[in-house]
Amino acid sequence: MGRLIGAGIFGIVGVAILMSLGFWQLRRLEWKLDLIAHVESRVHEAPIPLPVAPDPATDRFQPVTVAGRFTGEAVHVLSSIEGIGPGSRVIAVLQTPDDRRVLVDRGFLPEAARTGYDLTADTASVTGNLDWPADSDSYTPAPDLDHGLWFSREAAPIARALNAEPFLIVASHDSAAAPPLVTVPISTAIFRNDHLEYAITWFLLAAVWAVMTFALLWRIQRSKA
């Protein structure tokens, strides 16, 4: 009897844990769909002039428009685009008429053009979305400051290196951009949404666990007969 009760408890606990993980993924799915809908709506709003002090809590993805000159100061964040190949995202300083220094993610530049492309422009108008990327972790290499090569678009450290304000304007329109520089506007494609697949996986594992538990209980019961 003890083995039967122990196996039953073990099976029930396992199924409960796996089912809870499945329902957690469904809650994450609902949250992710709401986030995607919010971002999709936000990025297509009418642009406003650049706020004096953008707030990441309320202004992320806010469309803005700003004019100024590209000073030529920039860093290159290593990246790649399918169909184009390796290259970098260009994060450049735009100096406004009132002497603000803001960071503009001007888009993707193929590796072959990185050293020869002129990033200066005396006049430029940019429309884009405010962002504060947080795409670095403990495994992200330190930047190669001597060559201006970075491995993350996290705004704060780049802003310190370039003496600029700590946010990005991810350009959707850049009047000074010319091929092979390609703007890469913010898109909901940046959000992975595989929570449904994970939920199904957990529920299937729960079903398998339940079947295995019943099989074990049946064997224990038969062995006692």
Backbone bond lengths (Angstrom), bond angles and torsions (degrees), N, CA, C in turn:
res aa  C-N    CA-C-N  psi(-1)  N-CA   C-N-CA  omega(-1)  CA-C   N-CA-C  phi
1 M - - - 1.471 - - 1.530 111.96 -
2 G 1.359 114.83 -37.41 1.461 118.34 -179.46 1.516 112.32 -62.13
3 R 1.357 116.39 -42.78 1.470 119.80 178.40 1.516 110.48 -62.53
4 L 1.314 116.53 -39.73 1.466 120.74 -178.29 1.530 110.93 -64.50
5 I 1.327 115.96 -44.61 1.469 119.75 179.30 1.524 110.70 -66.40
6 G 1.335 116.13 -43.27 1.462 119.74 -179.85 1.515 112.13 -61.27
7 A 1.343 116.13 -44.62 1.467 119.81 179.03 1.521 110.84 -64.75
8 G 1.335 116.60 -38.18 1.466 119.65 178.83 1.514 112.11 -64.29
9 I 1.350 115.82 -44.99 1.473 119.38 178.76 1.521 110.49 -63.01
10 F 1.347 115.74 -43.69 1.463 120.02 179.21 1.524 110.89 -59.13
11 G 1.322 116.79 -42.39 1.460 120.60 179.80 1.512 112.66 -66.83
12 I 1.343 116.50 -44.30 1.469 120.23 -179.30 1.521 111.06 -63.23
13 V 1.341 116.46 -43.92 1.470 120.06 179.95 1.526 110.48 -62.89
14 G 1.336 117.13 -43.46 1.463 120.12 179.69 1.512 112.34 -61.86
15 V 1.340 116.48 -45.78 1.468 120.38 178.68 1.523 110.52 -62.60
16 A 1.335 116.90 -41.59 1.469 120.30 -179.27 1.521 111.38 -62.62
17 I 1.333 116.69 -42.52 1.470 120.02 179.67 1.524 110.49 -64.29
18 L 1.318 117.07 -46.91 1.465 120.39 -178.51 1.524 111.58 -65.44
19 M 1.325 117.27 -39.60 1.466 120.07 177.25 1.527 110.77 -64.78
20 S 1.333 117.08 -40.40 1.470 119.59 179.57 1.521 111.02 -63.63
21 L 1.328 116.87 -37.19 1.467 119.75 176.39 1.525 110.74 -65.40
22 G 1.316 117.31 -38.18 1.461 120.11 176.94 1.516 112.17 -63.70
23 F 1.344 116.81 -45.28 1.467 119.68 179.01 1.525 111.23 -67.27
24 W 1.339 116.83 -32.52 1.473 119.77 175.85 1.526 110.49 -63.00
25 Q 1.326 116.93 -41.02 1.458 119.87 177.89 1.525 111.19 -65.94
26 L 1.331 118.15 -34.09 1.465 120.09 176.43 1.524 110.83 -66.02
27 R 1.334 116.99 -38.11 1.469 119.43 175.68 1.521 110.32 -65.72
28 R 1.339 116.75 -39.48 1.470 120.46 176.36 1.532 110.69 -63.51
29 L 1.328 116.68 -37.53 1.461 120.60 177.98 1.520 110.28 -61.72
30 E 1.324 117.20 -45.16 1.461 120.65 179.11 1.522 110.81 -61.72
31 W 1.343 116.18 -43.21 1.469 120.36 177.90 1.528 111.08 -62.14
32 K 1.344 116.92 -43.21 1.464 120.40 -177.22 1.523 111.00 -66.81
33 L 1.330 117.62 -39.46 1.463 120.30 178.50 1.523 111.00 -64.51
34 D 1.337 116.95 -39.32 1.467 120.34 176.86 1.524 110.37 -64.24
35 L 1.339 116.39 -41.77 1.463 120.46 179.41 1.522 110.85 -62.83
36 I 1.328 117.12 -45.20 1.463 120.92 -179.37 1.522 110.48 -62.48
37 A 1.333 116.64 -42.34 1.465 119.98 178.99 1.524 110.82 -63.56
38 H 1.342 116.61 -40.29 1.467 120.61 178.93 1.524 110.82 -64.09
39 V 1.328 116.37 -46.75 1.468 119.86 -178.50 1.520 110.32 -65.54
40 E 1.332 116.93 -43.07 1.467 120.85 179.93 1.517 110.66 -58.32
41 S 1.326 116.33 -40.48 1.462 120.25 178.15 1.522 111.14 -70.84
42 R 1.339 116.32 -41.74 1.466 120.77 -174.30 1.523 112.16 -67.53
43 V 1.310 117.55 -44.07 1.461 119.64 -173.27 1.519 112.39 -67.30
44 H 1.340 117.35 -18.67 1.462 119.97 -178.38 1.527 112.77 -102.76
45 E 1.336 117.24 10.45 1.457 119.54 174.34 1.533 110.09 -68.44
46 A 1.326 116.14 163.06 1.464 120.10 176.43 1.526 109.33 -66.17
47 P 1.335 118.01 134.53 1.468 119.65 -179.17 1.522 112.26 -68.83
48 I 1.329 114.88 149.04 1.460 121.93 177.29 1.518 108.38 -117.58
49 P 1.339 118.12 162.26 1.466 119.16 173.49 1.532 110.21 -59.36
50 L 1.312 116.22 149.83 1.455 121.35 -178.27 1.525 110.72 -57.41
51 P 1.347 118.70 122.93 1.465 120.38 178.82 1.525 111.90 -61.76
52 V 1.317 115.39 156.56 1.467 120.70 -179.79 1.522 110.59 -65.13
53 A 1.316 116.85 -42.65 1.469 120.99 -178.37 1.526 108.98 -138.32
54 P 1.319 118.34 82.65 1.464 120.57 -178.52 1.526 111.98 -58.14
55 D 1.325 115.30 139.62 1.458 122.08 -177.53 1.531 108.98 -111.83
56 P 1.336 118.21 120.89 1.468 119.04 -178.05 1.519 113.56 -62.05
57 A 1.330 117.53 -24.11 1.465 120.32 -178.75 1.522 112.33 -72.72
58 T 1.322 116.91 -29.10 1.473 119.96 -174.92 1.526 113.37 -121.28
59 D 1.315 117.82 -18.70 1.469 120.25 -171.47 1.520 114.39 -108.65
60 R 1.337 118.32 2.41 1.460 118.19 -179.27 1.523 110.18 -62.17
61 F 1.323 115.70 132.43 1.462 126.45 -179.05 1.530 113.05 74.11
62 Q 1.327 118.17 3.28 1.462 120.65 177.19 1.529 109.89 -61.22
63 P 1.331 118.67 125.17 1.466 119.69 175.70 1.529 110.33 -70.38
64 V 1.323 115.91 134.66 1.463 121.34 179.83 1.523 108.97 -136.59
65 T 1.309 114.15 163.14 1.457 120.57 173.28 1.515 108.36 -131.34
66 V 1.322 116.20 141.78 1.457 121.00 -177.03 1.524 108.34 -151.77
67 A 1.318 115.68 150.12 1.469 121.32 178.69 1.520 108.93 -127.07
68 G 1.321 115.50 157.64 1.455 120.23 178.94 1.507 110.54 166.34
69 R 1.318 115.37 -150.31 1.466 120.05 178.28 1.521 109.13 -130.57
70 F 1.315 115.32 141.08 1.455 120.31 174.38 1.525 108.36 -83.23
71 T 1.332 115.57 119.98 1.461 120.66 -173.60 1.522 112.94 -76.50
72 G 1.324 117.13 -16.36 1.461 121.00 -174.34 1.515 112.78 97.30
73 E 1.340 116.61 -13.05 1.466 120.17 176.10 1.525 108.74 -75.65
74 A 1.313 116.22 129.66 1.466 119.28 -175.37 1.515 110.07 -163.14
75 V 1.317 114.71 160.53 1.461 121.23 168.36 1.521 107.45 -123.53
76 H 1.326 114.64 157.99 1.460 121.05 179.14 1.524 108.49 -115.59
77 V 1.320 115.87 120.89 1.465 121.57 178.33 1.527 107.71 -98.38
78 L 1.327 116.16 115.07 1.460 119.90 -174.96 1.524 111.00 -57.49
79 S 1.329 114.99 135.41 1.458 120.88 -175.17 1.520 108.40 -158.26
80 S 1.312 115.89 -177.99 1.466 121.07 173.71 1.519 107.95 -155.88
81 I 1.311 115.50 155.80 1.462 121.93 177.27 1.519 107.91 -130.73
82 E 1.329 115.62 130.92 1.455 120.48 179.75 1.523 109.99 -59.98
83 G 1.304 115.92 130.48 1.451 121.56 -179.49 1.516 113.46 93.41
84 I 1.342 116.72 -16.87 1.468 120.63 177.90 1.518 110.00 -111.77
85 G 1.335 116.10 -46.40 1.451 120.08 179.17 1.513 112.09 114.19
86 P 1.342 116.74 -161.88 1.462 120.31 -177.40 1.519 111.99 -73.56
87 G 1.320 114.31 156.28 1.459 120.69 178.94 1.507 109.09 177.63
88 S 1.317 116.50 -145.13 1.462 120.02 -178.18 1.518 110.71 -153.06
89 R 1.328 114.43 152.62 1.457 120.94 168.47 1.524 106.55 -85.88
90 V 1.325 116.01 129.93 1.464 121.63 -176.85 1.525 109.23 -94.72
91 I 1.327 116.20 116.02 1.465 122.25 175.83 1.521 106.81 -106.16
92 A 1.334 116.73 109.38 1.465 121.68 -170.24 1.522 111.42 -119.70
93 V 1.321 115.02 153.46 1.470 121.67 178.23 1.522 109.58 -85.53
94 L 1.334 115.55 125.65 1.462 122.41 171.28 1.523 107.43 -109.75
95 Q 1.325 116.35 121.40 1.466 120.75 178.15 1.522 108.96 -98.71
96 T 1.323 116.08 122.71 1.464 121.63 -176.20 1.527 110.29 -85.19
97 P 1.332 117.79 165.63 1.471 120.23 178.83 1.528 113.53 -58.83
98 D 1.336 118.09 -25.71 1.469 119.76 177.37 1.525 111.69 -96.13
99 D 1.346 115.90 22.81 1.468 124.02 172.53 1.529 114.67 66.85
100 R 1.297 117.70 24.57 1.459 119.28 168.43 1.528 108.65 -79.73
101 R 1.314 115.66 143.10 1.457 121.20 177.07 1.537 107.25 -113.94
102 V 1.324 115.06 109.20 1.463 119.94 -176.69 1.522 109.56 -117.97
103 L 1.320 114.89 153.39 1.458 121.13 -178.98 1.518 110.30 -94.79
104 V 1.314 115.74 129.62 1.464 121.42 177.80 1.524 108.78 -117.77
105 D 1.324 115.48 124.53 1.461 120.41 170.43 1.524 106.12 -81.06
106 R 1.332 115.48 100.30 1.456 120.52 -172.57 1.523 112.77 -80.84
107 G 1.324 116.93 -10.30 1.454 119.47 177.42 1.511 112.81 119.64
108 F 1.326 115.02 -156.23 1.461 122.46 -171.09 1.522 110.66 -104.35
109 L 1.332 114.80 133.95 1.463 121.49 177.52 1.524 107.93 -123.41
110 P 1.345 117.98 122.64 1.463 119.60 179.04 1.525 111.69 -58.90
111 E 1.322 115.53 150.49 1.461 121.26 -175.58 1.526 111.92 -56.49
112 A 1.326 117.57 -38.73 1.464 120.71 -176.94 1.519 112.48 -63.85
113 A 1.338 117.68 -22.47 1.467 121.01 -176.99 1.524 112.55 -101.43
114 R 1.329 117.79 -0.17 1.463 119.97 -170.06 1.519 112.83 -62.36
115 T 1.308 118.61 -42.39 1.462 119.79 -174.77 1.525 113.32 -84.79
116 G 1.324 118.24 -19.68 1.458 119.23 -175.37 1.512 115.57 -104.71
117 Y 1.317 118.24 -5.72 1.464 120.79 -174.94 1.521 110.16 -80.86
118 D 1.333 116.75 131.23 1.467 122.08 -179.72 1.531 109.46 -83.64
119 L 1.321 115.85 113.82 1.461 121.00 -177.60 1.520 113.13 -94.19
120 T 1.328 117.82 2.87 1.461 120.25 178.78 1.527 110.36 -86.52
121 A 1.322 115.04 151.46 1.470 121.25 174.80 1.519 107.55 -160.18
122 D 1.334 116.01 125.61 1.466 119.78 -178.37 1.518 112.12 -69.02
123 T 1.314 117.18 -32.26 1.467 120.80 177.16 1.522 108.58 -135.32
124 A 1.300 114.96 137.73 1.465 119.83 179.24 1.518 108.94 -156.61
125 S 1.310 115.38 143.90 1.465 120.84 171.38 1.521 107.52 -121.88
126 V 1.313 115.01 135.18 1.462 121.11 -175.09 1.521 109.32 -127.78
127 T 1.312 115.25 133.66 1.461 121.95 168.86 1.517 107.06 -118.68
128 G 1.313 116.04 134.36 1.460 119.18 -178.35 1.510 111.13 -170.29
129 N 1.318 115.32 -165.64 1.464 121.37 -176.74 1.522 110.32 -121.58
130 L 1.316 115.66 136.65 1.456 120.53 176.30 1.524 109.92 -67.18
131 D 1.324 115.48 140.95 1.462 118.70 178.06 1.523 109.85 -154.02
132 W 1.310 113.82 153.60 1.462 123.00 175.61 1.525 107.02 -129.05
133 P 1.333 118.52 75.58 1.465 119.98 -176.29 1.527 111.24 -59.32
134 A 1.314 115.17 143.82 1.466 121.67 175.37 1.522 107.22 -130.49
135 D 1.324 115.54 67.02 1.461 120.04 -172.82 1.522 112.94 -108.32
136 S 1.340 117.36 22.51 1.456 120.08 176.67 1.520 109.51 -112.17
137 D 1.328 115.51 156.10 1.459 121.07 175.61 1.521 108.23 -146.68
138 S 1.320 116.68 -168.73 1.468 120.08 -175.46 1.527 112.34 -66.69
139 Y 1.331 117.26 -15.71 1.462 120.50 179.95 1.531 112.69 -94.38
140 T 1.324 117.87 -5.37 1.463 120.81 -178.72 1.525 109.82 -72.35
141 P 1.340 118.34 124.68 1.468 119.55 -179.94 1.523 111.66 -64.13
142 A 1.315 115.63 154.58 1.462 120.77 174.74 1.525 108.98 -68.22
143 P 1.329 117.82 149.13 1.468 119.83 -179.55 1.521 111.97 -67.01
144 D 1.319 114.84 151.61 1.464 121.82 172.69 1.524 106.75 -91.23
145 L 1.328 115.89 89.77 1.462 120.38 -173.02 1.522 112.06 -66.22
146 D 1.326 117.68 -30.00 1.467 120.08 -179.10 1.526 111.57 -64.45
147 H 1.321 116.74 -31.99 1.465 120.63 -178.29 1.526 112.64 -110.02
148 G 1.325 117.01 3.74 1.465 120.20 178.38 1.509 113.67 66.78
149 L 1.335 117.02 29.56 1.463 121.28 -178.71 1.525 109.82 -103.75
150 W 1.316 115.80 128.28 1.457 122.01 -179.57 1.524 109.27 -123.88
151 F 1.324 115.19 164.28 1.465 120.95 -177.55 1.526 111.71 -122.53
152 S 1.316 116.48 8.59 1.456 122.06 179.08 1.515 108.36 -152.39
153 R 1.345 116.36 147.54 1.463 120.92 177.63 1.528 111.86 -94.38
154 E 1.319 118.36 15.57 1.460 120.39 -179.41 1.526 109.41 -56.33
155 A 1.331 115.29 124.47 1.464 120.23 -166.08 1.519 113.92 -69.48
156 A 1.328 118.12 -41.26 1.465 120.60 -171.62 1.529 113.19 -58.92
157 P 1.334 120.37 -51.79 1.467 118.69 -179.87 1.524 113.43 -66.13
158 I 1.331 117.44 -34.81 1.467 119.11 177.00 1.521 109.81 -66.26
159 A 1.328 116.57 -40.04 1.464 120.56 178.57 1.522 111.04 -61.79
160 R 1.322 117.10 -40.35 1.472 119.57 177.90 1.520 110.65 -64.45
161 A 1.326 116.83 -40.30 1.464 120.01 -178.49 1.521 112.04 -67.46
162 L 1.340 117.08 -32.34 1.465 120.98 -175.99 1.528 112.78 -106.70
163 N 1.336 116.49 6.89 1.470 120.89 178.91 1.528 110.71 54.49
164 A 1.326 114.91 54.84 1.466 120.94 -177.71 1.530 109.35 -131.73
165 E 1.324 115.60 173.63 1.461 120.43 178.69 1.534 109.89 -72.67
166 P 1.350 117.50 145.98 1.475 121.03 -167.94 1.530 115.08 -85.39
167 F 1.298 116.96 59.95 1.465 121.96 172.97 1.517 107.83 -154.64
168 L 1.321 115.82 164.94 1.463 120.49 176.44 1.520 110.19 -111.90
169 I 1.317 115.00 146.88 1.460 121.60 163.01 1.526 105.58 -107.45
170 V 1.320 116.06 108.75 1.466 120.33 -179.41 1.520 107.44 -84.22
171 A 1.319 115.86 109.05 1.463 121.09 -169.95 1.524 112.21 -68.79
172 S 1.319 114.78 134.36 1.465 121.36 166.41 1.527 109.69 -105.78
173 H 1.338 115.64 -22.19 1.467 122.25 173.78 1.519 107.79 -141.00
174 D 1.319 115.82 130.27 1.467 122.52 -179.73 1.522 106.67 -137.27
175 S 1.329 116.27 106.80 1.465 119.79 -174.15 1.521 112.43 -64.55
176 A 1.333 117.24 -21.07 1.465 120.23 -177.16 1.523 112.70 -95.39
177 A 1.320 117.52 -3.10 1.466 120.00 -178.12 1.521 110.49 -77.48
178 A 1.312 115.10 141.09 1.462 121.31 176.82 1.520 107.79 -141.69
179 P 1.336 117.53 149.97 1.463 119.74 179.39 1.534 110.52 -53.87
180 P 1.314 117.64 144.19 1.471 127.77 10.83 1.534 114.73 -90.68
181 L 1.344 118.43 10.11 1.463 120.02 176.17 1.528 109.33 -69.97
182 V 1.331 116.26 127.24 1.464 122.07 -176.02 1.520 108.86 -121.05
183 T 1.335 117.06 122.14 1.459 119.09 176.65 1.536 109.66 -66.42
184 V 1.326 114.89 145.87 1.470 121.31 179.76 1.526 107.42 -127.90
185 P 1.339 117.37 84.70 1.467 120.18 -177.55 1.527 112.20 -62.77
186 I 1.325 115.04 158.68 1.463 120.18 175.04 1.523 109.46 -64.51
187 S 1.312 115.47 136.52 1.462 121.86 -179.61 1.516 108.70 -140.52
188 T 1.333 116.36 153.57 1.459 119.43 176.73 1.525 111.58 -68.62
189 A 1.325 117.40 -6.42 1.463 120.10 176.65 1.526 111.74 -64.96
190 I 1.347 116.89 -16.47 1.464 119.66 179.29 1.526 111.43 -71.33
191 F 1.332 117.18 -15.23 1.459 120.50 -177.68 1.527 109.95 -97.49
192 R 1.314 116.33 113.02 1.463 120.17 174.71 1.524 108.58 -71.09
193 N 1.327 115.67 135.46 1.460 119.60 -179.05 1.525 109.10 -133.09
194 D 1.330 115.16 76.10 1.459 120.06 179.76 1.525 111.41 -113.09
195 H 1.345 116.31 23.46 1.464 119.99 -177.16 1.529 112.14 -66.32
196 L 1.344 118.03 -34.46 1.463 119.81 179.39 1.525 110.50 -63.93
197 E 1.341 116.81 -42.42 1.458 119.91 178.50 1.527 110.89 -62.00
198 Y 1.351 115.96 -41.81 1.464 119.08 178.03 1.527 111.02 -64.13
199 A 1.347 116.69 -41.48 1.466 120.07 -179.90 1.525 110.52 -60.92
200 I 1.330 116.36 -46.14 1.467 120.06 179.39 1.526 110.25 -60.33
201 T 1.336 116.33 -40.52 1.466 120.36 179.35 1.525 111.17 -60.34
202 W 1.342 116.27 -47.07 1.471 119.36 -179.61 1.531 111.35 -64.01
203 F 1.336 117.27 -40.87 1.466 119.55 179.74 1.535 111.30 -66.03
204 L 1.328 116.68 -38.55 1.462 119.52 177.15 1.526 110.98 -65.03
205 L 1.338 115.90 -40.52 1.464 119.04 177.26 1.527 110.92 -63.39
206 A 1.347 116.08 -37.93 1.466 119.66 177.02 1.524 110.49 -62.39
207 A 1.344 116.37 -41.30 1.463 120.06 178.94 1.528 110.97 -64.19
208 V 1.331 115.94 -43.20 1.468 119.84 178.77 1.527 110.16 -62.92
209 W 1.341 115.82 -43.05 1.464 120.31 179.53 1.531 110.30 -60.41
210 A 1.344 116.48 -41.91 1.466 120.49 179.75 1.526 110.93 -63.39
211 V 1.336 116.70 -45.09 1.467 120.35 179.43 1.527 110.48 -61.86
212 M 1.340 116.37 -43.90 1.465 119.84 179.77 1.529 110.93 -64.27
213 T 1.339 116.20 -36.49 1.466 119.60 178.34 1.523 110.89 -64.59
214 F 1.339 116.36 -45.97 1.465 119.61 178.25 1.532 110.99 -61.52
215 A 1.336 115.92 -38.82 1.465 119.09 178.70 1.525 110.63 -64.26
216 L 1.333 115.87 -40.99 1.464 119.74 179.46 1.529 110.92 -65.78
217 L 1.332 115.78 -43.88 1.467 119.53 178.94 1.530 110.92 -61.68
218 W 1.334 115.66 -39.77 1.466 120.02 179.22 1.525 111.05 -63.22
219 R 1.345 116.27 -41.69 1.464 120.24 179.75 1.527 111.01 -66.51
220 I 1.351 115.37 -41.07 1.467 118.39 178.68 1.524 110.30 -63.01
221 Q 1.334 115.46 -43.32 1.461 119.90 -179.44 1.528 111.19 -63.36
222 R 1.333 115.72 -41.30 1.475 119.56 -179.74 1.519 111.25 -66.78
223 S 1.348 115.72 -37.15 1.466 118.28 -178.53 1.520 112.14 -66.65
224 K 1.326 116.05 -21.70 1.460 120.29 179.99 1.524 111.75 -88.40
225 A 1.357 114.41 -15.59 1.473 117.65 -175.84 1.528 110.94 -73.08
